[in-house]
Amino acid sequence: MTETNNIKRKQYDLEDRTLKFAKDCRNFIKSIKRSIANIEDSKQLVRSSGSVGANYIEANEALSKKDFLMRIKICRKEVKESRYWLLLINNESNAEFETNGDELIQEATELMNIFGAIIIKSR
């Protein structure tokens, strides 16, 4: 496999990973207790988690390096926001719920680090 194919493959994997993150957030929301706060926080989580992958796809289609860098910064911003909403959602002391929430928070943290590294390497 050539170096160009490796780069394409890595981009595709991150697209899959951001899609999985958005889907996992949506599945997580289905399992939470319905309260006014959780409903409002869930709406924000749906928006921000979906925006991560959408902006990453846009970054891969960027017209310039500046455009690419801006989209990746938006990805990092949106995943930070998703992490924030995950931290706010009430866990109700449910072990399975808590485990799923912790896994999503960990994934958000890893995605933040990945996008941060892309930003640093792209400068």
C-alpha positions as CSV (number, residue, x, y, z in Angstrom):
1,M,0.0,0.0,0.0
2,T,1.4,3.4,-0.9
3,E,1.8,6.3,1.4
4,T,-1.0,8.1,-0.3
5,N,-3.4,5.2,0.3
6,N,-2.3,5.1,4.0
7,I,-3.2,8.8,4.4
8,K,-6.6,8.2,2.7
9,R,-7.2,5.2,4.9
10,K,-6.4,7.2,8.1
11,Q,-8.8,9.9,7.1
12,Y,-11.5,7.4,6.4
13,D,-10.9,5.7,9.8
14,L,-11.4,9.0,11.5
15,E,-14.5,9.7,9.6
16,D,-15.8,6.3,10.8
17,R,-14.7,7.0,14.3
18,T,-16.5,10.4,14.4
19,L,-19.6,8.8,12.9
20,K,-19.5,6.1,15.6
21,F,-19.1,8.7,18.3
22,A,-22.2,10.6,17.1
23,K,-24.2,7.3,16.9
24,D,-23.0,6.2,20.4
25,C,-24.0,9.6,21.8
26,R,-27.5,9.1,20.4
27,N,-27.8,5.6,21.8
28,F,-26.6,6.8,25.1
29,I,-29.2,9.5,25.2
30,K,-31.9,6.9,24.7
31,S,-30.8,5.2,28.0
32,I,-30.9,8.3,30.2
33,K,-33.6,9.3,32.7
34,R,-35.9,11.9,31.2
35,S,-35.7,15.2,33.2
36,I,-35.9,18.7,32.0
37,A,-32.1,19.2,32.4
38,N,-31.2,15.9,30.7
39,I,-33.6,16.6,27.8
40,E,-32.0,20.0,27.2
41,D,-28.5,18.7,27.6
42,S,-29.2,15.8,25.3
43,K,-30.4,18.2,22.5
44,Q,-27.1,20.0,22.7
45,L,-25.1,16.7,22.8
46,V,-26.9,15.5,19.6
47,R,-26.0,18.8,17.8
48,S,-22.4,19.0,18.9
49,S,-21.6,15.2,18.5
50,G,-23.0,15.2,14.9
51,S,-21.1,18.4,14.1
52,V,-17.7,16.8,14.8
53,G,-18.0,14.3,11.9
54,A,-19.7,16.7,9.6
55,N,-16.9,19.2,10.0
56,Y,-14.3,16.5,9.6
57,I,-15.8,15.5,6.3
58,E,-15.8,19.2,5.3
59,A,-12.1,19.5,6.3
60,N,-11.2,16.6,4.0
61,E,-12.8,18.5,1.1
62,A,-11.2,21.8,2.1
63,L,-10.3,24.2,-0.7
64,S,-7.1,25.5,1.0
65,K,-4.9,24.7,4.0
66,K,-6.4,27.6,5.9
67,D,-9.9,26.2,5.3
68,F,-8.8,22.7,6.4
69,L,-7.3,24.1,9.6
70,M,-10.4,26.1,10.4
71,R,-12.6,23.0,10.0
72,I,-10.3,20.9,12.1
73,K,-10.4,23.6,14.8
74,I,-14.2,23.5,14.6
75,C,-14.1,19.7,15.0
76,R,-12.0,20.1,18.2
77,K,-14.4,22.8,19.5
78,E,-17.4,20.6,18.9
79,V,-15.9,17.5,20.5
80,K,-15.0,19.7,23.5
81,E,-18.6,20.8,23.7
82,S,-19.8,17.2,23.4
83,R,-17.6,16.3,26.3
84,Y,-19.0,19.1,28.3
85,W,-22.6,18.0,27.7
86,L,-21.7,14.4,28.6
87,L,-20.3,15.6,31.9
88,L,-23.5,17.5,32.6
89,I,-26.0,14.7,32.0
90,N,-27.2,13.3,35.3
91,N,-26.0,9.7,35.7
92,E,-28.6,8.6,38.3
93,S,-26.1,6.1,39.9
94,N,-26.8,3.5,37.2
95,A,-23.6,1.4,36.7
96,E,-24.3,0.6,33.0
97,F,-25.2,4.2,32.3
98,E,-22.1,5.5,34.2
99,T,-19.8,3.1,32.2
100,N,-21.3,4.2,28.9
101,G,-21.0,7.8,29.8
102,D,-17.4,7.4,30.9
103,E,-16.5,5.6,27.7
104,L,-18.0,8.4,25.7
105,I,-16.1,11.0,27.7
106,Q,-12.9,9.1,27.1
107,E,-13.6,8.9,23.4
108,A,-14.3,12.7,23.3
109,T,-11.0,13.3,25.1
110,E,-9.2,11.1,22.6
111,L,-10.8,12.9,19.7
112,M,-9.9,16.3,21.2
113,N,-6.3,15.1,21.4
114,I,-6.3,13.8,17.8
115,F,-7.7,17.0,16.4
116,G,-5.2,19.0,18.5
117,A,-2.4,17.0,17.1
118,I,-3.7,17.6,13.5
119,I,-3.8,21.3,14.2
120,I,-0.2,21.4,15.5
121,K,1.1,19.3,12.6
122,S,-0.7,21.4,10.0
123,R,0.8,24.7,11.0
